[in-house]
């Protein structure tokens, strides 16, 4: 209970002084043994009687009973009720003003249907030491002297109305920050428009203040709203002074066809100049979209189970794998990543990220850092696919370590193909190995963090442990029966 709401003690302790010498005094009385015995007996009888009557006939609350830290033993029942009810009624009707710059908002607990369990607490407080049998009352009173009871008036209010009040102010004050607009070039990012700070109400702090006022009140009635500056993801200063090339990662296109190179370039072009803000999640399939001829994709090599075949958009997986490697070096976190069924040649073991247009496989990542990243891509036909990432320097220097745990895993299954031409295999009893399949492997990828200054390893994490099955051998078998 607020200090200014307390009522001083209405019952003052009185003391009596006895003239021990008048009438001979107590010493004279107790000098007679018979009289002394009678007096002691009377005292014992009186004590027993008082205990049987409950130890008190007081109209005050029992000693050791407190409501909101106020000692209620100083008050009669009616005085205590008036005190507590007056205090809670005052809390409900109180008016407060909240300000920000030249704007004002008024608030009263009445606005959110505030109420208190005053009668319940007063009843519980009075019953302590005033209810039950005489022996029960005595036990309670003795217990209260040893362990006082602290009772608290509890607040109730409409959460819906309080939320609406807070939201109305939050919406009125909110200003969205504006990021610096940046265009990526092949060599560096260029700022074309400056950033602007925003602002927002600290709704949790404001809620705590309102509930605190409804609970305890305050002599202060005017408060400044807790409004904070909301910074842009990328400020002009950060972009100009801190934005730098933090990752360059490439995969090889040396052995790829022109059509396949075109598919890789087309897929990666969707990420050229792409911005990923803090907390943002990105799906490769959603960004790249449909792999169709009308969108410029052509037939290319794709992996289907443990076999190699051709399909529309073959090579898009190399685009996703190149992006995956760059993002892992940049410190991004993976939500979904799938490895290929077979070993790929264009990147290190476990550095691939398989995707499929039917969404059964996707590469999804999240920027879980405090800064935005900017992606730039470049594909050189028959040479390489490269992803550049600009941003603020990560907290640690990052290295990726690819380890082959088990190599040269042979797939025991084979594909038999009928040689209807009979040029390689003529008879049904004749089988000829046409293509030996790639061997499989087990591998893992670790990400290691190093201190920039000392080079000491800070931590490491395993990003994936993968199994790539071996490719099936292809055998030709003849179609003609051999005559004997």
C-alpha positions as CSV (number, residue, x, y, z in Angstrom):
1,X,0.0,0.0,0.0
2,X,1.4,3.4,-0.9
3,X,3.0,5.2,2.0
4,X,0.8,8.3,1.6
5,X,-2.3,6.2,2.0
6,X,-1.5,4.9,5.5
7,X,-3.5,6.0,8.4
8,X,-1.6,6.5,11.7
9,X,-2.3,4.3,14.7
10,X,-5.7,5.0,16.2
11,X,-5.1,3.0,19.3
12,X,-2.4,4.2,21.6
13,X,-0.9,1.9,24.2
14,X,-1.7,3.0,27.7
15,X,0.4,2.3,30.7
16,X,-0.7,2.1,34.3
17,X,1.5,3.0,37.3
18,X,0.9,1.5,40.6
19,X,1.9,3.0,43.9
20,X,3.5,-0.1,45.2
21,X,3.8,1.5,48.6
22,X,0.2,2.6,49.0
23,X,-1.8,0.4,51.3
24,X,1.4,-1.4,52.4
25,X,2.4,-2.1,48.7
26,X,2.8,-5.4,47.0
27,X,5.7,-6.3,49.2
28,X,3.4,-6.2,52.2
29,X,0.8,-8.4,50.5
30,X,3.3,-11.1,49.5
31,X,4.9,-11.1,52.9
32,X,2.0,-13.2,54.0
33,X,2.4,-16.7,52.5
34,X,-1.3,-17.5,52.6
35,X,-2.2,-14.3,50.7
36,X,0.5,-14.9,48.2
37,X,-0.8,-18.4,47.4
38,X,-4.3,-17.1,46.9
39,X,-3.1,-14.3,44.5
40,X,-1.1,-16.8,42.4
41,X,-4.1,-19.1,42.2
42,X,-6.3,-16.3,41.1
43,X,-3.8,-15.3,38.4
44,X,-3.7,-18.9,37.1
45,X,-7.5,-19.2,37.0
46,X,-7.8,-15.8,35.2
47,X,-5.3,-16.9,32.6
48,X,-7.1,-20.2,31.9
49,X,-10.4,-18.3,31.6
50,X,-8.9,-15.8,29.1
51,X,-7.4,-18.6,27.1
52,X,-10.7,-20.5,26.9
53,X,-12.4,-17.3,25.7
54,X,-9.9,-17.0,22.9
55,X,-7.3,-14.9,24.5
56,X,-8.8,-11.7,23.4
57,X,-12.0,-9.7,23.3
58,X,-10.3,-7.0,21.2
59,X,-12.3,-5.1,18.6
60,X,-9.0,-4.6,16.7
61,X,-7.4,-6.8,14.0
62,X,-5.1,-9.4,15.5
63,X,-1.4,-8.5,16.0
64,X,0.7,-9.8,13.1
65,X,-1.9,-9.2,10.4
66,X,-0.8,-7.0,7.5
67,X,-2.5,-5.9,4.3
68,X,-0.2,-4.5,1.7
69,X,2.5,-4.0,4.4
70,X,0.1,-2.0,6.7
71,X,-0.1,-3.2,10.3
72,X,-3.9,-3.8,10.7
73,X,-3.7,-4.4,14.5
74,X,-3.8,-0.6,14.9
75,X,-7.3,-0.5,13.5
76,X,-10.8,-1.7,14.4
77,X,-12.7,-3.7,11.8
78,X,-14.7,-0.7,10.5
79,X,-11.6,1.5,10.5
80,X,-9.6,-1.1,8.5
81,X,-12.4,-1.5,6.0
82,X,-12.6,2.2,5.4
83,X,-8.8,2.5,5.1
84,X,-8.4,-0.3,2.5
85,X,-11.5,0.5,0.6
86,X,-10.7,4.2,0.5
87,X,-7.2,3.3,-0.8
88,X,-8.4,0.9,-3.6
89,X,-11.2,3.3,-4.6
90,X,-8.6,6.1,-4.9
91,X,-6.4,3.9,-7.1
92,X,-9.3,3.1,-9.5
93,X,-10.3,6.7,-9.9
94,X,-6.8,8.2,-10.3
95,X,-6.0,10.0,-13.5
96,X,-2.6,9.9,-15.2
97,X,-1.2,11.6,-18.3
98,X,1.5,10.2,-20.6
99,X,3.4,12.5,-23.0
100,X,5.7,12.3,-25.9
101,X,6.9,15.6,-27.4
102,X,3.7,17.7,-27.9
103,X,1.3,14.7,-27.7
104,X,-0.6,13.6,-24.6
105,X,-2.7,10.6,-23.6
106,X,-4.9,10.2,-20.5
107,X,-5.3,7.0,-18.5
108,X,-7.3,5.9,-15.5
109,X,-7.7,2.3,-14.2
110,X,-11.4,2.8,-14.7
111,X,-10.8,2.8,-18.4
112,X,-9.7,-0.8,-18.3
113,X,-12.3,-2.0,-15.7
114,X,-9.8,-2.3,-12.9
115,X,-11.0,-3.8,-9.7
116,X,-9.6,-5.3,-6.5
117,X,-10.5,-8.2,-4.2
118,X,-10.8,-5.8,-1.2
119,X,-13.7,-7.4,0.6
120,X,-12.1,-10.9,0.3
121,X,-8.8,-9.7,1.7
122,X,-10.5,-7.7,4.5
123,X,-12.6,-10.8,5.5
124,X,-9.5,-13.0,5.6
125,X,-7.6,-10.5,7.6
126,X,-10.4,-10.1,10.2
127,X,-10.9,-13.9,10.5
128,X,-7.3,-14.4,11.6
129,X,-7.6,-14.6,15.3
130,X,-11.4,-13.8,15.4
131,X,-13.0,-17.0,14.1
132,X,-13.2,-20.6,15.2
133,X,-13.3,-22.0,18.7
134,X,-11.6,-20.4,21.7
135,X,-8.6,-22.7,21.4
136,X,-8.4,-22.1,17.7
137,X,-8.3,-18.4,18.2
138,X,-5.6,-18.7,20.8
139,X,-3.5,-20.9,18.6
140,X,-3.8,-18.4,15.6
141,X,-3.0,-15.4,17.8
142,X,0.1,-17.1,19.2
143,X,1.1,-18.2,15.7
144,X,0.7,-14.7,14.3
145,X,3.1,-13.3,16.9
146,X,5.7,-15.7,15.7
147,X,4.9,-15.6,12.0
148,X,2.9,-12.5,10.8
149,X,0.6,-12.9,7.9
150,X,1.1,-10.6,4.9
151,X,-2.1,-10.3,2.8
152,X,-2.2,-8.5,-0.5
153,X,-5.0,-6.9,-2.4
154,X,-5.0,-8.4,-6.0
155,X,-5.7,-6.3,-9.1
156,X,-7.9,-7.4,-11.9
157,X,-8.5,-5.6,-15.2
158,X,-9.6,-6.1,-18.8
159,X,-6.5,-7.4,-20.8
160,X,-8.3,-6.6,-24.0
161,X,-9.0,-3.0,-23.1
162,X,-5.4,-2.5,-21.8
163,X,-4.0,-4.0,-25.0
164,X,-6.2,-1.7,-27.1
165,X,-5.1,1.4,-25.2
166,X,-1.4,0.4,-25.6
167,X,-1.8,-0.4,-29.2
168,X,-3.5,2.9,-30.0
169,X,-0.5,4.8,-28.7
170,X,2.0,2.5,-30.3
171,X,0.4,2.9,-33.7
172,X,0.2,6.6,-33.4
173,X,3.9,6.9,-32.5
174,X,5.3,4.3,-34.8
175,X,7.6,5.4,-37.7
176,X,9.1,2.7,-39.9
177,X,12.9,3.2,-40.4
178,X,14.2,3.5,-44.0
179,X,17.2,1.5,-45.0
180,X,19.9,3.1,-47.1
181,X,19.3,2.0,-50.7
182,X,22.3,0.3,-52.2
183,X,23.1,-0.9,-55.7
184,X,25.7,-3.6,-56.1
185,X,28.3,-3.3,-58.8
186,X,30.9,-5.9,-59.8
187,X,33.4,-4.2,-57.5
188,X,31.5,-2.5,-54.6
189,X,28.1,-1.4,-53.4
190,X,27.0,2.2,-54.2
191,X,24.6,4.2,-51.9
192,X,21.9,5.9,-53.9
193,X,19.7,7.1,-51.0
194,X,20.3,7.6,-47.3
195,X,18.7,5.8,-44.4
196,X,16.3,7.3,-41.9
197,X,15.7,6.4,-38.3
198,X,12.3,5.3,-37.1
199,X,10.7,5.2,-33.7
200,X,8.5,2.8,-31.7
201,X,6.9,2.6,-28.3
202,X,8.4,0.1,-25.8
203,X,5.1,-1.6,-25.3
204,X,6.4,-4.0,-22.6
205,X,7.9,-1.2,-20.5
206,X,4.7,0.9,-20.9
207,X,2.6,-2.1,-19.8
208,X,4.7,-2.6,-16.7
209,X,4.2,1.1,-15.8
210,X,0.4,0.9,-16.2
211,X,0.1,-2.2,-14.2
212,X,2.4,-0.8,-11.5
213,X,0.2,2.3,-11.2
214,X,-2.9,0.3,-11.0
215,X,-1.4,-1.8,-8.3
216,X,0.2,0.8,-6.1
217,X,-0.7,4.3,-7.3
218,X,1.7,7.2,-7.4
219,X,1.9,10.8,-6.3
220,X,3.3,11.6,-9.8
221,X,0.6,11.9,-12.4
222,X,2.5,12.9,-15.5
223,X,4.9,10.4,-17.2
224,X,7.1,10.4,-20.3
225,X,6.3,7.6,-22.7
226,X,9.1,5.0,-23.3
227,X,9.7,5.7,-27.0
228,X,12.9,4.3,-28.6
229,X,14.6,5.0,-31.8
230,X,14.2,2.2,-34.3
231,X,17.3,1.9,-36.4
232,X,17.3,0.8,-40.0
233,X,18.9,-2.6,-40.9
234,X,21.5,-0.7,-43.0
235,X,22.3,2.9,-42.1
236,X,24.1,5.2,-44.5
237,X,27.1,5.3,-42.1
238,X,27.3,1.5,-41.9
239,X,26.9,1.2,-45.6
240,X,29.6,3.7,-46.3
241,X,32.0,2.8,-43.6
242,X,31.3,-0.8,-42.7
243,X,29.8,-2.5,-45.8
244,X,32.5,-4.6,-47.4
245,X,33.0,-7.7,-49.5
246,X,33.1,-10.5,-46.9
247,X,32.7,-13.6,-49.1
248,X,33.7,-14.7,-52.6
249,X,32.9,-18.3,-53.4
250,X,33.1,-20.1,-56.7
251,X,32.2,-23.5,-58.2
252,X,33.6,-24.9,-61.5
253,X,31.8,-24.9,-64.8
254,X,34.8,-26.2,-66.8
255,X,33.2,-29.5,-67.9
256,X,29.6,-28.1,-68.3
257,X,27.8,-27.7,-71.5
258,X,26.8,-24.3,-72.8
259,X,23.1,-25.1,-72.0
260,X,24.0,-26.1,-68.5
261,X,26.0,-23.0,-67.9
262,X,23.1,-21.0,-69.1
263,X,20.8,-22.6,-66.6
264,X,23.2,-21.9,-63.7
265,X,23.5,-18.2,-64.8
266,X,19.7,-17.8,-65.1
267,X,19.0,-19.3,-61.7
268,X,21.7,-17.2,-60.0
269,X,20.6,-14.0,-61.7
270,X,17.6,-14.0,-59.4
271,X,19.9,-13.4,-56.5
272,X,22.0,-10.6,-58.2
273,X,21.5,-7.5,-56.1
274,X,19.5,-9.5,-53.6
275,X,19.2,-8.1,-50.0
276,X,18.6,-10.3,-47.0
277,X,17.7,-8.3,-43.9
278,X,18.3,-9.4,-40.3
279,X,15.8,-12.1,-39.3
280,X,14.7,-12.7,-42.9
281,X,14.2,-16.2,-44.2
282,X,14.8,-17.0,-47.9
283,X,13.7,-20.0,-49.9
284,X,15.7,-20.7,-53.1
285,X,12.8,-22.3,-54.9
286,X,10.5,-19.3,-54.1
287,X,13.1,-16.8,-55.4
288,X,14.1,-18.8,-58.6
289,X,10.6,-20.0,-59.5
290,X,9.6,-22.3,-62.3
291,X,12.3,-23.9,-64.4
292,X,10.6,-23.8,-67.8
293,X,11.5,-23.2,-71.4
294,X,9.3,-20.1,-71.5
295,X,11.5,-18.6,-68.8
296,X,14.7,-19.5,-70.6
297,X,15.7,-22.8,-69.1
298,X,17.0,-25.7,-71.3
299,X,17.6,-29.4,-70.9
300,X,20.6,-30.3,-68.8
301,X,22.2,-33.1,-66.7
302,X,20.3,-33.9,-63.5
303,X,20.6,-36.7,-60.9
304,X,17.7,-39.0,-60.5
305,X,18.2,-41.4,-57.6
306,X,21.3,-43.3,-58.3
307,X,21.3,-42.6,-62.0
308,X,22.3,-39.6,-64.2
309,X,19.8,-38.3,-66.7
310,X,18.7,-35.1,-68.4
311,X,15.9,-32.7,-67.4
312,X,14.6,-29.2,-67.8
313,X,16.8,-26.8,-65.8
314,X,19.7,-29.2,-65.3
315,X,22.4,-27.2,-63.5
316,X,20.1,-25.2,-61.2
317,X,21.5,-27.4,-58.3
318,X,24.9,-26.0,-59.0
319,X,23.4,-22.5,-58.6
320,X,21.9,-23.4,-55.2
321,X,25.2,-25.1,-54.1
322,X,27.3,-22.1,-55.0
323,X,24.9,-19.9,-53.0
324,X,25.0,-22.4,-50.1
325,X,28.8,-22.3,-49.9
326,X,28.9,-18.5,-49.9
327,X,26.2,-18.2,-47.3
328,X,27.9,-20.7,-44.9
329,X,31.1,-18.6,-45.1
330,X,29.1,-15.5,-44.4
331,X,27.7,-17.0,-41.1
332,X,24.1,-17.6,-42.2
333,X,22.0,-20.3,-40.7
334,X,20.4,-23.2,-42.6
335,X,16.7,-24.1,-42.2
336,X,16.6,-26.7,-45.0
337,X,19.4,-28.2,-47.1
338,X,19.6,-31.5,-48.9
339,X,22.6,-33.3,-50.4
340,X,22.5,-35.0,-53.8
341,X,22.0,-38.7,-54.2
342,X,25.3,-38.9,-56.0
343,X,28.7,-37.2,-55.7
344,X,29.0,-34.0,-57.6
345,X,32.2,-32.8,-59.2
346,X,31.9,-29.0,-59.0
347,X,32.3,-28.5,-55.2
348,X,33.9,-30.2,-52.2
349,X,32.2,-33.0,-50.4
350,X,29.1,-31.9,-48.4
351,X,29.3,-28.4,-49.9
352,X,26.3,-29.1,-52.3
353,X,22.7,-28.2,-51.8
354,X,20.2,-30.1,-54.0
355,X,16.9,-28.5,-55.0
356,X,14.0,-29.7,-57.1
357,X,11.2,-27.7,-58.7
358,X,8.5,-29.9,-57.1
359,X,9.6,-28.5,-53.7
360,X,10.5,-32.0,-52.4
361,X,14.0,-30.5,-52.0
362,X,14.6,-26.8,-51.2
363,X,17.5,-24.7,-49.8
364,X,16.2,-22.3,-47.1
365,X,18.3,-20.1,-45.0
366,X,17.9,-17.3,-42.5
367,X,20.0,-14.2,-41.8
368,X,20.3,-14.6,-38.0
369,X,22.8,-11.7,-37.7
370,X,22.3,-8.1,-36.8
371,X,23.1,-6.8,-40.3
372,X,21.8,-7.1,-43.8
373,X,23.8,-8.9,-46.4
374,X,23.9,-8.0,-50.2
375,X,24.4,-10.7,-52.8
376,X,26.1,-10.3,-56.1
377,X,26.4,-13.2,-58.7
378,X,28.5,-13.7,-61.8
379,X,28.7,-16.7,-64.1
380,X,31.4,-17.1,-66.8
381,X,30.5,-19.6,-69.4
382,X,32.6,-22.8,-69.2
383,X,34.7,-21.3,-66.3
384,X,32.9,-20.6,-63.0
385,X,29.9,-19.6,-61.1
386,X,30.6,-17.1,-58.3
387,X,28.7,-15.5,-55.5
388,X,29.9,-12.4,-53.7
389,X,28.4,-11.3,-50.4
390,X,28.7,-7.8,-49.0
391,X,28.0,-6.8,-45.4
392,X,29.5,-5.9,-42.1
393,X,32.5,-8.0,-41.1
394,X,31.3,-11.1,-39.1
395,X,32.2,-11.3,-35.5
396,X,34.6,-14.2,-36.3
397,X,36.6,-15.3,-39.3
398,X,34.9,-18.4,-40.7
399,X,36.4,-21.4,-42.4
400,X,34.6,-24.5,-43.8
401,X,36.3,-27.9,-43.6
402,X,35.0,-30.7,-45.8
403,X,36.1,-34.2,-44.7
404,X,35.6,-37.5,-46.5
405,X,34.8,-40.0,-43.9
406,X,34.5,-43.0,-46.2
407,X,35.4,-43.0,-49.9
408,X,34.9,-45.3,-53.0
409,X,31.6,-46.8,-52.0
410,X,30.5,-49.2,-54.8
411,X,26.8,-49.5,-55.6
412,X,26.2,-53.2,-56.1
413,X,23.1,-52.6,-58.2
414,X,23.5,-52.3,-62.0
415,X,21.4,-51.1,-65.0
416,X,20.9,-53.5,-67.8
417,X,20.2,-52.0,-71.2
418,X,19.2,-54.0,-74.2
419,X,21.5,-53.4,-77.1
420,X,19.0,-53.8,-79.9
421,X,21.6,-52.8,-82.5
422,X,23.8,-55.7,-81.5
423,X,26.9,-53.6,-82.1
424,X,28.2,-53.9,-78.5
425,X,26.3,-56.9,-77.1
426,X,24.7,-59.3,-79.5
427,X,23.6,-62.4,-77.6
428,X,21.4,-62.5,-74.5
429,X,24.2,-64.3,-72.7
430,X,26.6,-61.4,-73.5
431,X,27.0,-58.5,-71.1
432,X,29.3,-55.6,-71.7
433,X,30.2,-52.8,-69.2
434,X,29.4,-49.5,-71.0
435,X,29.8,-47.0,-68.2
436,X,31.2,-47.5,-64.8
437,X,29.2,-45.5,-62.2
438,X,30.7,-42.9,-59.8
439,X,31.7,-44.3,-56.5
440,X,29.8,-43.1,-53.4
441,X,31.1,-41.6,-50.2
442,X,30.4,-40.5,-46.7
443,X,31.4,-37.0,-45.8
444,X,30.8,-34.1,-43.4
445,X,31.1,-30.4,-43.3
446,X,32.2,-28.3,-40.3
447,X,32.2,-24.6,-39.8
448,X,35.0,-23.2,-37.7
449,X,35.1,-19.8,-36.1
450,X,38.4,-18.0,-35.4
451,X,39.3,-14.8,-33.5
452,X,40.2,-12.2,-36.1
453,X,43.2,-10.9,-34.1
454,X,44.7,-13.9,-32.5
455,X,43.6,-16.6,-35.0
456,X,42.6,-18.8,-32.1
457,X,39.7,-21.2,-32.7
458,X,36.6,-20.0,-30.8
459,X,34.1,-22.7,-31.7
460,X,33.2,-25.2,-34.4
461,X,29.9,-26.8,-35.5
462,X,29.0,-29.7,-37.8
463,X,26.8,-28.4,-40.5
464,X,26.0,-31.8,-42.1
465,X,27.0,-35.5,-42.3
466,X,26.0,-36.9,-45.7
467,X,25.9,-40.2,-47.5
468,X,26.2,-40.3,-51.3
469,X,25.3,-43.7,-52.9
470,X,27.4,-44.9,-55.7
471,X,26.1,-44.6,-59.3
472,X,24.9,-47.8,-60.9
473,X,27.2,-49.4,-63.6
474,X,25.5,-49.5,-67.0
475,X,25.8,-52.8,-68.9
476,X,24.6,-53.7,-72.4
477,X,23.0,-57.1,-73.0
478,X,22.3,-58.6,-76.3
479,X,18.9,-59.5,-77.6
480,X,19.7,-62.5,-79.8
481,X,19.5,-66.1,-78.7
482,X,22.8,-68.0,-79.3
483,X,22.4,-71.2,-81.4
484,X,24.3,-74.3,-80.4
